[in-house]
Amino acid sequence: MSGGASVKVKVLFFASSREAAECSSTDISVTSENRIGGGGGSNDATSSSSAPNTADLRRILADTYPKLAPLVMDEDSITLALNEEYVPAGEILPLKDGDTVALIPPISGG
């Protein structure tokens, strides 16, 4: 296991993500070992290639909670908030031990 770092994060589920995950929160270990082939075309200068990141977390959550997969893998369906700050669509941010990530579905209203 010398290849991938691992961090433990707290994940908070809201609204439709809570229904799909069937829980309101969980602690989860995120490792970059789960990464498939090379990171989806983003050459993100802020994220080390070996550091676990928000894309790794999305994949792990999709694998762990199959009902959540269609939501969590679609940035239009679920926005991530990392330590109470929204992760902009298309950005992949590194994760650190103790981070809190909230899964926030779109909010509609009038």
C-alpha positions in Angstrom: 0.0 0.0 0.0 2.8 2.4 -0.6 1.0 4.0 -3.6 -2.1 5.8 -2.2 -2.6 8.0 0.8 -5.7 7.6 2.9 -7.7 10.2 4.9 -10.8 10.0 7.1 -13.6 12.5 6.4 -17.0 13.0 7.8 -19.8 13.0 5.2 -23.1 14.8 5.8 -26.1 13.8 3.7 -29.0 16.3 3.0 -32.5 15.9 1.4 -32.4 13.4 -1.5 -28.9 12.3 -0.8 -30.0 11.5 2.8 -32.9 9.4 1.4 -30.6 7.6 -1.0 -27.9 6.9 1.6 -30.5 6.0 4.2 -28.4 7.9 6.9 -27.7 11.5 7.8 -23.9 11.2 8.2 -20.9 8.8 8.1 -17.2 8.7 8.6 -15.4 7.3 5.5 -11.8 6.6 4.6 -10.9 8.0 1.2 -7.9 6.7 -0.7 -6.5 7.5 -4.1 -6.0 3.8 -4.7 -9.7 3.7 -5.8 -8.8 6.1 -8.7 -9.5 4.8 -12.2 -6.7 5.4 -14.7 -5.9 9.1 -14.5 -8.2 11.7 -13.2 -10.8 12.6 -15.9 -8.8 15.1 -17.9 -8.3 17.8 -15.3 -4.8 18.9 -14.8 -5.4 20.3 -11.4 -2.3 22.2 -10.1 -3.7 22.4 -6.6 -4.1 18.7 -6.1 -1.3 16.3 -5.7 -1.9 13.2 -7.9 -1.5 10.9 -5.0 -3.6 12.8 -2.5 -7.2 11.6 -2.0 -9.6 14.2 -3.5 -13.3 15.0 -3.9 -13.5 13.0 -7.1 -12.2 9.9 -5.2 -14.8 10.6 -2.5 -17.6 10.7 -5.1 -16.6 7.3 -6.5 -16.3 5.7 -3.1 -19.7 7.0 -2.1 -21.2 5.7 -5.4 -19.7 2.3 -4.7 -20.7 2.3 -1.0 -24.3 3.6 -1.5 -25.6 2.2 -4.9 -28.9 4.2 -4.6 -26.8 7.4 -4.2 -24.6 6.7 -7.3 -26.7 8.5 -9.9 -26.8 11.6 -7.8 -23.3 11.7 -6.4 -21.6 11.1 -9.8 -23.6 14.0 -11.4 -22.4 17.4 -10.3 -25.7 18.9 -11.4 -27.5 16.7 -9.0 -25.3 17.0 -5.9 -22.9 19.8 -5.0 -20.2 19.2 -2.5 -19.3 21.6 0.3 -15.9 21.0 1.8 -15.5 22.4 5.3 -18.6 24.6 4.8 -17.4 26.0 1.4 -19.0 25.0 -1.9 -16.7 23.1 -4.3 -17.2 24.8 -7.7 -18.5 22.5 -10.5 -15.6 20.9 -12.4 -13.1 21.5 -9.6 -11.4 18.6 -7.8 -10.0 19.5 -4.4 -7.6 17.5 -2.1 -9.0 16.1 1.1 -7.3 16.0 4.5 -7.9 14.0 7.7 -10.8 15.5 9.6 -12.4 17.3 6.7 -16.2 17.5 6.6 -18.0 17.1 3.3 -21.7 17.8 2.8 -23.7 16.5 -0.1 -26.2 19.2 -1.1 -28.8 18.7 -3.7 -30.1 21.6 -5.8 -32.4 23.9 -3.9 -35.5 25.1 -5.8 -37.8 27.8 -4.8 -39.6 30.8 -6.0 
